[in-house]
Amino acid sequence: MPRIVDHDQRRAELTAAVWSLIREQGLAGVTIRNLSQRSGWSSGAIRHYLPNREAILGFAAGQIGERAWERVQSVPASDDPFQDFLNRLEVTLPLDEAGRVWLEVWLAFVGAAVSDQDFADAQGVLYRDLNAIFVEAFEQFARHGWLPAHTPQAAATELHALLDGLSVHLLLHQINPAQARTTLEAALSRMLIRPEPSA
């Protein structure tokens, strides 16, 4: 009887191996040979999923957005929309080891995107996807009277820039998680004003 292959598990294993290489050696360290040694897979097995280095790097970049979305979706909801949004934003920051892993990989691709249009395009997709989530959230807040001084798009742009900056500062150990949380909450509190209850 043929062996059943769990493709989701295979992708997860490849993601972990490629990201580990990127975190230790940068993008230059990602080769099929190195990936074979790191993952324990044969070169042929890797090529079955990812035929060349460009495919490996494209796969690794694409997994960043998926990981970000999974983390945001994993946050439980409550009856406080401000705290729910803040909690979801916090999981996009490198405040724990899991967050550091994918954001260190993100930073490696951001650096490469300066001189490589393919990487720039991949990071642009991630930016647009996250920005669309922020715009949608602020549109919902605006409909309920929470966003008096910004348009949803302006608020999303300001917030996104803050999150990127906080992420870099955390990765470079220039601020600590408590400082990042305080800064994020203060900024969000200036954007979102809880409406007065109607009489």
C-alpha positions in Angstrom: 0.0 0.0 0.0 1.5 3.4 -1.0 2.6 5.7 1.8 0.3 8.6 2.5 2.2 11.9 2.4 1.1 14.8 4.6 1.9 17.7 2.3 1.0 20.3 5.0 3.5 18.6 7.4 6.1 18.6 4.6 5.6 22.3 4.0 5.9 23.0 7.7 9.2 21.0 7.8 10.6 22.8 4.8 9.6 26.2 6.3 11.3 25.4 9.5 14.5 24.3 7.8 14.7 27.2 5.3 14.0 29.8 7.9 16.6 28.2 10.2 19.2 28.6 7.4 18.2 32.2 6.7 18.4 33.2 10.4 21.9 31.7 10.7 23.5 32.3 7.3 21.3 34.9 5.6 19.7 34.4 2.2 23.2 33.5 0.7 23.2 30.4 2.9 20.1 29.0 1.2 21.1 26.3 -1.2 19.6 22.9 -2.0 22.7 21.2 -0.5 22.5 23.2 2.7 18.7 22.6 2.9 19.2 18.9 2.4 21.7 18.8 5.3 19.5 20.9 7.6 16.2 19.1 6.9 17.5 15.6 6.5 15.7 15.3 3.2 17.5 14.1 0.0 18.1 16.7 -2.7 15.7 14.8 -4.9 12.9 15.1 -2.3 13.5 18.8 -2.0 13.5 19.3 -5.8 10.2 17.5 -5.9 8.6 20.4 -4.0 11.1 23.2 -4.8 13.2 22.7 -8.0 15.8 25.4 -7.5 17.1 28.1 -5.1 14.8 30.7 -6.5 11.8 28.5 -5.7 13.1 27.8 -2.2 13.4 31.6 -1.5 10.1 32.3 -3.0 8.5 29.7 -0.9 10.2 31.0 2.3 9.0 34.5 1.5 5.5 33.4 0.9 5.4 31.6 4.2 6.0 34.8 6.1 2.5 36.2 5.2 0.9 32.8 6.1 2.6 32.8 9.5 1.5 36.4 10.2 -2.1 35.5 9.3 -2.1 32.4 11.4 -0.9 34.4 14.5 -3.4 37.1 14.0 -6.3 34.6 13.6 -5.2 32.7 16.7 -6.0 35.5 19.1 -9.3 34.9 20.9 -12.0 37.5 20.7 -13.7 39.3 23.6 -16.3 42.0 24.0 -13.7 44.8 24.0 -13.0 45.8 20.3 -10.0 48.0 21.3 -8.3 45.3 23.3 -9.0 42.7 20.7 -7.4 44.8 18.0 -4.4 45.7 20.2 -3.9 42.0 21.0 -3.9 41.1 17.3 -1.4 43.8 16.5 0.9 42.7 19.3 1.2 39.2 17.8 2.7 40.8 14.6 5.6 42.0 16.7 8.7 39.9 17.7 7.6 39.8 21.4 8.3 36.1 21.8 10.5 33.5 20.2 7.9 32.4 17.6 7.5 36.1 16.6 11.2 36.6 16.4 11.6 33.7 14.1 9.4 34.8 11.3 10.3 38.5 11.7 14.0 37.8 11.5 13.3 36.1 8.2 11.1 39.0 7.1 14.0 41.4 7.9 16.4 39.4 5.8 14.0 39.6 2.8 13.5 43.3 3.4 17.2 43.9 3.2 17.4 41.9 0.0 14.4 43.7 -1.5 16.4 46.9 -1.7 18.4 45.5 -4.7 16.2 42.6 -5.9 12.9 43.4 -7.5 11.6 39.8 -7.1 12.0 40.1 -3.3 10.6 43.6 -3.4 7.5 42.3 -5.2 7.1 39.5 -2.6 7.4 41.9 0.3 5.0 44.2 -1.5 2.4 41.5 -1.4 2.8 41.0 2.3 2.6 44.7 2.9 -0.6 45.0 0.8 -2.2 42.0 2.6 -1.5 43.4 6.0 -2.4 46.9 5.1 -5.8 45.7 3.7 -6.5 44.0 7.1 -5.7 47.2 8.9 -7.8 49.3 6.6 -10.8 46.9 7.1 -10.4 47.0 10.9 -10.3 50.8 10.9 -13.3 51.0 8.6 -15.3 49.0 11.1 -14.1 51.2 13.9 -15.1 54.3 11.8 -18.6 53.0 11.2 -19.1 52.8 15.0 -17.7 56.3 15.7 -14.2 55.3 17.0 -12.1 57.0 14.4 -12.7 60.8 14.7 -9.4 62.3 13.4 -8.2 59.8 10.7 -9.4 58.2 7.5 -9.2 54.4 7.7 -6.4 54.4 5.0 -4.4 57.1 6.8 -4.7 55.3 10.1 -3.7 52.0 8.5 -0.6 53.6 7.0 0.5 55.2 10.2 -0.1 52.1 12.2 1.8 49.9 9.7 4.8 52.2 9.7 4.8 52.1 13.5 4.7 48.3 13.6 7.5 47.9 11.1 9.6 50.4 13.1 8.9 48.6 16.4 9.7 45.3 14.8 13.1 46.4 13.6 13.9 48.1 17.0 13.0 44.9 18.8 15.0 42.7 16.5 18.0 44.9 17.0 17.5 44.9 20.8 17.1 48.7 21.0 13.9 48.5 22.9 12.3 45.7 25.0 8.9 44.1 24.7 7.3 46.2 27.5 8.4 49.4 25.7 7.0 48.2 22.4 3.7 47.3 24.0 3.4 50.7 25.7 4.3 52.6 22.5 1.8 50.6 20.4 -1.0 51.0 23.0 -0.4 54.7 23.3 -0.5 55.2 19.5 -3.6 53.2 19.1 -5.3 55.1 21.9 -4.6 58.4 20.1 -6.2 57.0 16.9 -9.2 55.2 18.4 -11.5 57.2 20.7 -14.1 55.2 22.4 -17.5 56.8 21.6 -19.6 58.1 24.5 -22.6 55.9 25.2 -25.8 57.3 23.9 -28.2 58.5 26.5 
